[in-house]
Amino acid sequence: NRPEYKLEIGATPITWQNDQALSVIVTRPENAVDNCVIIANDYKGRNYLANINNLDLLKAYFRYADQTTTWTQVFQGEVESIQPQLNMQGEILAATARGSGFPLVDMNVFTDYGVESSNPTTDTVKEIIEDIVTNYVNKSFGGGASGHALTTLIDTSAPSWNASLNYIPFPFKKAIDALKYLCDFGSAV
């Protein structure tokens, strides 16, 4: 088996493929946001620092070349930090990117839901999830745009997703924690 990887960086992607100067580590936890770390040495005089910036879109692909010609995307997110080191031996770049779900970790929910709450008309798991994404992830505390543009796609075939709830408080919980709670609740009922 011959593993290969490919990275695409930026809106008009620069592609790095099977470069011996790069180490790529993709972490995909079960109930959290994906993470990708790239460590690049100045192999063959390439200038990685000129080709990657904070907030660049980063996509990572993987395949076994002797088994398939199709690439499998294993990561998509934004470059969060770049730590360059320049010395007499060359440049070393360490870049970290968080997966596309990172707004769920950055934003907080601070309200209650359900028939007996201050939001009595938002009382089903489906409505609550949509409200959290619309009003707490895609908007900031002041109501302005947060810069995030997540959407919801909810399979509501299970009856519990549309059942009316009495009261669920979220006092300054991270959006990802509130959504995990709702998914557990919606699956359990």
Backbone hydrogen bonds in HBPLUS format (Angstrom, degrees):
<---DONOR---> <-ACCEPTOR-->    atom                        ^
c    i                          cat <-CA-CA->   ^        H-A-AA   ^      H-
h    n   atom  resd res      DA  || num        DHA   H-A  angle D-A-AA Bond
n    s   type  num  typ     dist DA aas  dist angle  dist       angle   num
A0065-ALA N   A0002-ARG O   2.92 MM  63  5.67 143.1  2.06 169.2 157.5     1
A0004-GLU N   A0063-ARG O   2.79 MM  59  5.44 152.0  1.87 168.4 168.8     2
A0063-ARG N   A0004-GLU O   3.09 MM  59  5.44 147.6  2.20 150.4 149.6     3
A0018-ASN N   A0005-TYR O   3.06 MM  13  5.49 145.3  2.18 139.3 150.0     4
A0006-LYS N   A0061-TYR O   3.13 MM  55  5.10 149.6  2.23 129.5 130.7     5
A0061-TYR N   A0006-LYS O   2.86 MM  55  5.10 155.5  1.92 156.2 161.7     6
A0007-LEU N   A0016-TRP O   2.72 MM   9  5.10 162.6  1.75 155.4 161.6     7
A0016-TRP N   A0007-LEU O   2.90 MM   9  5.10 156.8  1.95 143.2 151.0     8
A0008-GLU N   A0059-LYS O   2.89 MM  51  5.12 158.5  1.94 148.3 153.9     9
A0059-LYS N   A0008-GLU O   2.89 MM  51  5.12 157.0  1.95 149.8 156.2    10
A0009-ILE N   A0014-ILE O   2.96 MM   5  5.25 157.0  2.02 142.9 150.3    11
A0014-ILE N   A0009-ILE O   2.88 MM   5  5.25 155.1  1.95 141.7 146.9    12
A0010-GLY N   A0057-LEU O   2.81 MM  47  4.96 153.5  1.88 147.0 154.0    13
A0022-LEU N   A0019-ASP O   3.09 MM   3  5.64 168.3  2.10 118.7 122.5    14
A0041-ASN N   A0021-ALA O   2.98 MM  20  5.11 155.5  2.04 136.8 144.5    15
A0023-SER N   A0039-ILE O   2.80 MM  16  5.10 148.1  1.90 146.3 156.4    16
A0039-ILE N   A0023-SER O   2.90 MM  16  5.10 158.6  1.95 148.7 154.8    17
A0025-ILE N   A0037-VAL O   2.88 MM  12  5.16 163.3  1.91 154.6 159.4    18
A0037-VAL N   A0025-ILE O   2.87 MM  12  5.16 156.2  1.92 144.6 152.6    19
A0027-THR N   A0035-ASN O   2.78 MM   8  5.13 168.8  1.79 154.8 158.8    20
A0035-ASN N   A0027-THR O   2.92 MM   8  5.13 157.5  1.98 150.2 155.1    21
A0099-GLY N   A0034-ASP O   2.80 MM  65  4.61 161.3  1.83 136.7 131.7    22
A0036-CYS N   A0097-ALA O   2.91 MM  61  5.13 155.5  1.97 152.3 153.5    23
A0097-ALA N   A0036-CYS O   2.80 MM  61  5.13 159.2  1.84 156.3 161.0    24
A0038-ILE N   A0095-ALA O   2.82 MM  57  5.16 162.9  1.85 153.7 159.3    25
A0095-ALA N   A0038-ILE O   2.85 MM  57  5.16 160.0  1.89 149.5 156.3    26
A0040-ALA N   A0093-LEU O   2.78 MM  53  5.04 158.5  1.83 147.0 154.5    27
A0093-LEU N   A0040-ALA O   2.89 MM  53  5.04 159.5  1.93 144.1 151.0    28
A0043-TYR N   A0041-ASN O   2.82 MM   2  5.49 139.8  1.98 102.0  90.8    29
A0046-ARG N   A0043-TYR O   3.31 MM   3  6.04 165.6  2.34 120.7 123.7    30
A0051-ASN N   A0048-TYR O   2.94 MM   3  5.27 156.4  1.99 112.6 120.4    31
A0056-ASP N   A0053-ASN O   3.17 MM   3  5.61 154.9  2.24 132.4 131.7    32
A0055-LEU N   A0079-VAL O   2.78 MM  24  4.82 169.9  1.79 142.4 142.2    33
A0079-VAL N   A0056-ASP O   2.88 MM  23  5.34 154.5  1.95 148.8 157.4    34
A0058-LEU N   A0077-GLY O   2.77 MM  19  5.43 165.2  1.79 162.4 163.0    35
A0077-GLY N   A0058-LEU O   3.00 MM  19  5.43 151.4  2.08 149.4 158.0    36
A0060-ALA N   A0075-PHE O   3.00 MM  15  4.99 159.8  2.04 130.7 134.7    37
A0074-VAL N   A0060-ALA O   2.83 MM  14  5.71 160.0  1.87 147.1 154.0    38
A0062-PHE N   A0072-THR O   2.90 MM  10  5.30 146.2  2.02 135.8 145.9    39
A0072-THR N   A0062-PHE O   2.95 MM  10  5.30 163.5  1.98 147.7 153.2    40
A0067-GLN N   A0064-TYR O   2.93 MM   3  5.45 160.3  1.97 118.4 125.0    41
A0068-THR N   A0064-TYR O   3.05 MM   4  6.17 151.4  2.13 162.2 171.2    42
A0100-SER N   A0076-GLN O   2.98 MM  24  6.07 130.0  2.24 159.1 146.6    43
A0078-GLU N   A0098-ARG O   3.04 MM  20  5.75 136.0  2.24 163.7 162.0    44
A0098-ARG N   A0078-GLU O   3.06 MM  20  5.75 143.1  2.20 161.8 156.4    45
A0080-GLU N   A0096-THR O   2.65 MM  16  5.65 156.6  1.70 145.8 154.4    46
A0081-SER N   A0096-THR O   3.20 MM  15  5.32 159.4  2.24 141.7 144.9    47
A0096-THR N   A0081-SER O   2.91 MM  15  5.32 160.5  1.95 150.5 156.2    48
A0083-GLN N   A0094-ALA O   2.76 MM  11  5.12 164.8  1.78 154.9 160.2    49
A0094-ALA N   A0083-GLN O   3.20 MM  11  5.12 150.8  2.29 120.5 129.2    50
A0085-GLN N   A0092-ILE O   2.79 MM   7  5.12 145.5  1.91 154.7 162.6    51
A0092-ILE N   A0085-GLN O   2.83 MM   7  5.12 154.5  1.90 149.8 157.6    52
A0087-ASN N   A0090-GLY O   3.01 MM   3  5.50 163.3  2.04 153.8 159.2    53
A0090-GLY N   A0087-ASN O   3.10 MM   3  5.50 157.3  2.15 113.1 120.0    54
A0102-PHE N   A0099-GLY O   3.00 MM   3  5.81 154.4  2.07 133.2 133.6    55
A0104-LEU N   A0101-GLY O   3.00 MM   3  5.82 149.9  2.09 126.4 133.4    56
A0105-VAL N   A0102-PHE O   2.96 MM   3  5.29 143.8  2.09 109.7 120.0    57
A0106-ASP N   A0102-PHE O   3.14 MM   4  6.46 150.7  2.23 150.9 159.8    58
A0107-MET N   A0103-PRO O   3.09 MM   4  6.04 152.6  2.17 150.9 153.9    59
A0176-ILE N   A0104-LEU O   2.91 MM  72  4.81 139.8  2.08 140.1 130.9    60
A0175-ALA N   A0107-MET O   2.89 MM  68  5.85 165.4  1.91 157.6 153.7    61
A0109-VAL N   A0173-LYS O   2.68 MM  64  5.34 162.0  1.71 160.1 165.4    62
A0172-PHE N   A0109-VAL O   2.89 MM  63  5.15 110.1  2.39 128.6 146.7    63
A0173-LYS N   A0109-VAL O   3.01 MM  64  5.34 133.5  2.24 152.9 153.8    64
A0111-THR N   A0170-PHE O   3.09 MM  59  5.40 127.4  2.38 135.0 138.6    65
A0170-PHE N   A0111-THR O   2.80 MM  59  5.40 146.3  1.91 149.6 160.4    66
A0113-TYR N   A0168-ILE O   2.82 MM  55  5.19 156.8  1.87 142.3 150.1    67
A0168-ILE N   A0113-TYR O   2.80 MM  55  5.19 149.4  1.89 149.6 150.8    68
A0114-GLY N   A0122-THR O   3.16 MM   8  6.04 151.4  2.25 145.7 146.1    69
A0117-SER N   A0114-GLY O   3.12 MM   3  5.21 152.7  2.20 119.6 117.0    70
A0115-VAL N   A0165-LEU O   2.89 MM  50  6.31 162.0  1.92 152.6 152.6    71
A0116-GLU N   A0166-ASN O   2.85 MM  50  5.47 167.9  1.86 148.8 152.8    72
A0122-THR N   A0119-ASN O   3.06 MM   3  5.58 159.5  2.11 118.5 124.9    73
A0165-LEU N   A0123-ASP O   2.72 MM  42  5.26 148.7  1.82 146.9 157.7    74
A0128-ILE N   A0124-THR O   2.89 MM   4  6.09 160.4  1.93 158.4 164.4    75
A0129-ILE N   A0125-VAL O   2.96 MM   4  6.14 165.1  1.99 154.4 157.7    76
A0126-LYS N   A0161-TRP O   3.22 MM  35  5.62 164.0  2.24 155.1 150.2    77
A0130-GLU N   A0126-LYS O   3.07 MM   4  6.29 167.1  2.09 151.5 155.2    78
A0131-ASP N   A0127-GLU O   2.93 MM   4  6.10 152.0  2.01 143.7 151.6    79
A0132-ILE N   A0128-ILE O   2.90 MM   4  6.14 158.9  1.95 153.8 159.0    80
A0133-VAL N   A0129-ILE O   3.08 MM   4  6.32 170.1  2.09 157.2 158.9    81
A0134-THR N   A0130-GLU O   2.95 MM   4  6.01 164.0  1.98 146.5 151.8    82
A0135-ASN N   A0131-ASP O   2.77 MM   4  5.62 167.2  1.79 149.7 154.3    83
A0136-TYR N   A0132-ILE O   2.93 MM   4  5.11 144.0  2.07 132.4 138.8    84
A0137-VAL N   A0132-ILE O   3.06 MM   5  6.45 131.2  2.31 153.2 162.0    85
A0138-ASN N   A0133-VAL O   2.99 MM   5  6.11 152.4  2.06 155.3 162.1    86
A0146-SER N   A0138-ASN O   3.09 MM   8  5.30 169.7  2.10 118.2 118.6    87
A0140-SER N   A0144-GLY O   2.77 MM   4  5.57 159.1  1.82 159.1 166.0    88
A0143-GLY N   A0140-SER O   2.90 MM   3  5.31 161.9  1.93 117.5 123.3    89
A0161-TRP N   A0158-ALA O   3.14 MM   3  5.88 156.0  2.20 121.8 127.4    90
A0162-ASN N   A0159-PRO O   3.10 MM   3  5.65 154.7  2.16 114.7 121.8    91
A0163-ALA N   A0160-SER O   3.39 MM   3  5.01 161.0  2.43  94.0  99.5    92
A0177-ASP N   A0174-LYS O   2.96 MM   3  5.32 123.5  2.28 106.8 121.0    93
A0178-ALA N   A0174-LYS O   3.03 MM   4  6.41 157.7  2.08 156.8 163.8    94
A0179-LEU N   A0175-ALA O   2.92 MM   4  6.12 161.1  1.96 152.8 157.7    95
A0180-LYS N   A0176-ILE O   2.97 MM   4  6.11 151.9  2.05 139.8 147.6    96
A0181-TYR N   A0177-ASP O   3.02 MM   4  6.20 161.0  2.06 145.5 150.3    97
A0182-LEU N   A0178-ALA O   3.01 MM   4  6.28 159.6  2.05 147.6 153.0    98
A0183-CYS N   A0179-LEU O   2.88 MM   4  6.08 156.6  1.93 149.0 155.3    99
A0184-ASP N   A0180-LYS O   2.90 MM   4  6.15 159.7  1.94 151.8 157.4   100
A0185-PHE N   A0181-TYR O   2.86 MM   4  6.07 160.4  1.90 149.3 155.4   101
A0186-GLY N   A0182-LEU O   2.73 MM   4  5.85 164.8  1.75 150.3 154.9   102
A0187-SER N   A0183-CYS O   2.96 MM   4  6.02 145.1  2.09 140.5 149.0   103
A0188-ALA N   A0184-ASP O   2.99 MM   4  6.07 139.7  2.15 142.0 152.6   104
A0189-VAL N   A0185-PHE O   3.17 MM   4  6.27 150.6  2.27 155.0 159.4   105
